[in-house]
Amino acid sequence: MNNIQIEKKDCCGCKVCAAVCPVNCITLKLDSEQFYYPKIDNIVCIDCGKCRKVCPISNKQTNSKMAQEVYAAWSKDKIIRQDASSGGIFENLARTCLENHGVVFGAAFDDNLQLKHRYATSIEELKPLCKSKYIQSDMNGCYKSVKDFLEKGKEVIFVGTPCQVSAIRNFLDKCYDNLYLIDLVCHGVPSQDLFNKCINYEGKRRSVKIEKYSFRTKINKGATPHYYTEGYIKGGIYKERIGIYHQSPYYFGFQKRITLRPSCYECRFSNPNRVSDITIADFHNIEKYIKKVDRMQGVSMVIVNTIKGKNLFDNVKKLLETFPFDLKTAIQNNECLEKATQMPDERQKFFDDMRTKDFDFVINNHLNSKKSYALSLYYSLPSQIRTVTKKIILKE
């Protein structure tokens, strides 16, 4: 183990290597970009090789061959659909598990807006796990908890990014009939540190304390899937503010793809060969295929990858509106089913400035849209006019 060098493009930050180490010789340390990477204590290391074996980047497992089934789908429950980022598929699947006294693992913010993987055993605990969060979640402690529940015979659903799902599979090192794995079509993850900095910056700028942040807020007759909600305290009173992605420095940086972890730009999982039982994503451009469907209300793409996944999905189909599609159409409507997110030229300059400049400079030069007023005007226009002006206004 003494001679192993980890390249940043080959580490997704899942922390499974530390979780599996029998002598606790691996710790996770933040690098200059504030992403976590493993550091090995060579004195304590016994060179057992377990960390190499569980690494999802080095050891990507594949599913047994099954003709994948693809659907456009959304929940018939209007509240579930409204509260979801897309069509509410995850919540329907999770509720079925909880009804069987099972356990659901997913990412949720804690009281300090730190994103961590945790488990739910009730609908109340499930709600924070729903919706997209465009941050790398902390998996610390999650691996052992998943295994403990499985060994007790509990039905378990785990949802996460493909690399996290692959890490869970590798850590368990055996098949469990009571485990269902759900992955997301992921564009990449920024760091918790950047999110913290942006939230603190916004709070100070507006003299408020931000206590809640929610991506993908749906509004009536919305013009984009990317609204957000900030919950904050001002004058001792809790209030909420809805904005569009370009008005939030963190969200805007994510949409520009300049803030992602290095491994995300060379993601081994950005292809149709999934590591999960079920894959969930947005179904972009669904209105091209199903007339009178409003994508802004939330439409999910569901890819069923295994027999186990098919059984799980079939159990909730009666709760959903579903329309079958083929895998080729799925790939055409979600680029990260075909290739990893391309690294923008600006990324290196962004992180160089994060290291050497004050945060106001970073915000003004990288995380504030130069077309903020034009974008706000664009999203206020009727849909027909937006279609005509999209390429002109949205290009940064």
WOLINKA-V756235 format. One record per helix or strand. SS is the DSSP state (h for helix, s for strand). FROM is the first residue (numbers start at 1). TO is the last residue. If there is no record, write none. Layout:
SS,FROM,TO / SS,FROM,TO
This chain:
h,8,10 / h,16,20 / s,26,30 / s,36,40 / h,50,54 / s,69,75 / h,78,83 / h,89,99 / s,103,109 / s,115,120 / h,123,127 / s,138,138 / h,142,151 / s,156,161 / h,162,172 / s,179,184 / h,192,206 / s,209,217 / s,227,234 / s,237,244 / h,245,247 / h,249,256 / h,262,266 / s,278,282 / h,286,288 / h,295,297 / s,300,304 / h,307,319 / s,320,325 / h,327,332 / h,335,337 / h,346,356 / h,359,367 / h,372,380 / h,383,393
